[in-house]
Amino acid sequence: MPPAPERPRAAWADRLSPAIFLRDTAAIVATELVKLRRDPSEILTRSIQPALWLLVFGQVFGRLHAVPTGKLDYFSFLAPGILAQSVLFIAIFFGISVIWERDLGILQKLLASPAPRGALVLGKAVSAGVRALAQGAIIYLMALAMGIQLNWSLAAIAGVVLAVMLGAAIFSTFSLMIACLVKSRERFMGIGQVLTMPLFFASNAIYPISIMPAWLKIVAHINPLSYQVDMLRALMVQGGATIFGIGMDIAVLTGTLFVLIVVTSKLYPSIVR
């Protein structure tokens, strides 16, 4: 059998241009958002858990006054953490869609296309971020109804949008990486459930890092969720402050996302084998 003809070098080089990379990424984002438009009830059902955390957990611990929150009341301290939690819980199971796509034969077609693997992974990460923005809008409405003093400046809102999208992109890409490694729905769901609560509790979402034991402080400082919460807390509520610095938050989140995209892009074709 004669060898398959090689792809022309010029055509392959064209795929590496930033414009084509962004176009391929946008195509994946559009495809993923069509799924959300067909099933908008997913957003409403996922808003139940953060509502319970704010209404039940927030009220109980707010009455105890056991958590040192500085100038913020506990509701204002908790709201950014619950937004980050909601983003985490949505994004961490995003990889299940890749396993479904493999079983339906869709993934094989995507991998056979000339689109760079990085564009496929980044497109799914961005679409997860857009999904998370809808969740963020719901939590903003809840916080407003509860009387939490929100920061409505354009710069603060833009920063919140960036933090939500970066957090969703990080954990969805991490989820895709897990899906590439385990390759079965059952094992993926088990690992996803094991990871969500440790990531949440080993962060500053519901209590400050300063009251954690020494070993947990180390974990919190390497947990990207801590940096997302820190950025949200500084920008989302009136009187919020940052521990690490917003510049550091963005740098850590962006760097983590870049590393995960590179690693997942290398692993992505292996899921069909």
N, C-alpha and C positions, 0 to 999 in steps of 0.2 A: 504494500500500500504506500503510495507516495506521501511524503510528509506534508502536513497542513501548511498552507502558505503563511508566511510570517506577516504580521500586521505592519503596514508601512510605518517607517520610523517617524515620518512627519505627522501622521495621524495620531500616533501614540503621544508624541510631544505636545500636540494640541490639547490632549486631555489633561495635561499638567498645568495649563494656563489658569490663572486665578478666576478669570471670567467663566470659563467652562466648569471649573470646580464649583463655583457658587451657583451656576445654573443647575448642575446636577443635584446639589444639596437642596436647592429650592424645590426641585421636582419631587424629591423624597418628602420634604415637609408638606407640600400640597397633598400628596397621596395620603399621608398620615392624618391630616386635618379633615379629609373627606370622611374618614372613619368616625371622627368625633362628631361631625355634623350629622351623621346618620344615627348616632346614639347619644344625644345630649343628656339623657337621663343619668349617664355615668357621673357627670359633674355634680348633680344634685345628691346622688347616693353617697358620693365620697365626702360630701360636706357634713354628714351626720356625725362622724367621729370627731372632727375638730370642734363641732358645736358642743358635744358632750364634754370634751376636755375643758373648754372655756367656761361652760355653765356649771358643771359639777366640780371638777378638779379645781378650777380657778376660785370658785366661791368658798370651797372648804378650806383651801390653803390660805386664801385671803383673810379668812376669819382667824386663822391660827396665828398669823403674824410671825411664823417660825422661820421664814426664808428672808434673809437680808437682801433687799432690793434697792437700797440707796434711796434716791429721791422719788423713784417710781412706786406707785402702788402695785400690788401683785398682779392685778388684771392687766395693767399696762406692760408689766415685765413679761407676763406670760404670752400675750397675744403674738408677738413676733416669733416666739418659740413654737407656738402651735401652727403658725403659717409655715415655718420651716418643716415641722413634723408632717404636715399635710403634703407638702411637696415631696418629702422623702417617701412617704407611704404610696404616693401615686407612682413615683419614678422607679422605685426599687423592683416593681413587678413588671416593668415595661418590657423586659427581655422575653417574657412569655410570648409576645407577639411574633418574635423572630422564630420561635419553635413552631408556632402555628403556620407561619409563612413557609417554613421548610416542609412541613407535612402537606401543605396544599400545593407545593411546587412553585410558589411565587418567589421564594428566596433564590432558587436556582436560576430563574430568569434574570433577577437583579444582578447576580454575580456574573452571569454571562454577558451582561451589558458592558460597554466600555467605560462606564462611570468608575472613577477611583473608589477604592474601598473606604477611604477616609470620608468621601462625600456621602456614602451610604450611612456611615456611622454618625457623622455630624448632622445629617438631615434628620435622623431619628432623634438625636439629642435635642435639636432645636424644636422639633415638634412636641417633644415632652415638655419643653419650657413653655411653649404656647398653651398647652393643656393646663399647666400649673398656674398660668396667669388667670385663667378663669376661676380656679380655686382660690387664688389670692383675692380676687374681687369679692367673692362670697365672704371670706374671712374679714375683709375690710368692712363689709356691711354689718356683720355680727359685732365687730368691735365698736362700730359707730352706734349700734343699737344699745350696747352695754355702757355707753357713756365714756369710752376710752378716748382720751385726747390724742388725735392723730395729727401727724405733720402733713399738711396738704401742699407744701411748696413743690413746684415742678421738679426742682433738683432732687428733693427727697423721694418723690414718686418715681422718678427715673432711676434712682439708685435702688429702690425696692424692686422695680421691674427687673433690673440687671441681676440683683441678688437671687430672685426667684428663678430666673431663667438659667443662671449659672448652676444653682443648686440642683434644679431638675435635670439639666444636661449631665452633670457629674454622676448623679445616682442612676439615671437611665442608662448611661454608657457603662457604668459599673455593672448594671443589671444585664446588659447585652454581653459583657465579657463573661459573666457567670453562665449565661445561656450557651455561649460558645463552648464552654468547658464541660458542662454537665449534659447538655443535649437532650434531656428528657423533661417533660412537663412536671412530673411528679417530684423528681429530685430538685428541679429549679424552685418549685413552690416551697419545698421544705427548707432549702437554703435561704430563700428570700424571707421567710417567716423568722428564721433564726437570726438573721442579720438586722432586721428593722429595729427591734427594741434595744439591743445593745448600742446601736448607732445613736438612737434617740436619747437613752439615759446617760450615755457617756459623752454628753454635750452640755452646753449651757442653756438648753431650751427651757427647762423648768426650774432650774436653780443655778446660781452663779458658780463659776469654777473655783472661786476663792474658798468655798466651804467643802470642796471635795477632798477626799483623802489623797495623799501624795501620788499613789500609783494611778488613780483615776484622773488626776490633773494631767499626767503625761499622756494618757489616752485621749483626753479632751483636746489637748494641743495638737494632736496629729489627726483628729477627726475633722474632716472638711465641714461637717454640719455645724460645728462650733463657730467657724468663721462666717458661715451664712447667717446664723442667728445673730452673731455680733454685728454684722452689717445691717441686718433688718432692724435690730433693736435701736441702733443709733439713728436710723432714718425714718422708721415707721411711726414712732410715738413721740409726743412732745416731751422733752427732757431726757430722751434716751441718750446713752453714752456708749462709746466703743472702748473695748479693752485692748484689742490688738492694733486698732487703727484701720480706717476704711481702705487705705492704700494697701495695707498688708492683707486685709480680707480679700480684696479683688485679686491681688497677686497670687495668693494661695489657691483660691478657687479656679482662676484661669490656668495656673500651672498644673493643678490636679486634672482639670478637664483635658488639657493638651496631652498629658501622659496617658490618660485612659483612652483617648481617641486613637493615639498611635498604637497602643497595645491591642485594643479591640480590633483595629483595622487589620492587624496581622493575624488575629485569631478568627476573624469573621468567616473566611471561606471554609474553615475546618468544621463548622457546624453541619454542613451538608454531607460530610464524609461518614 
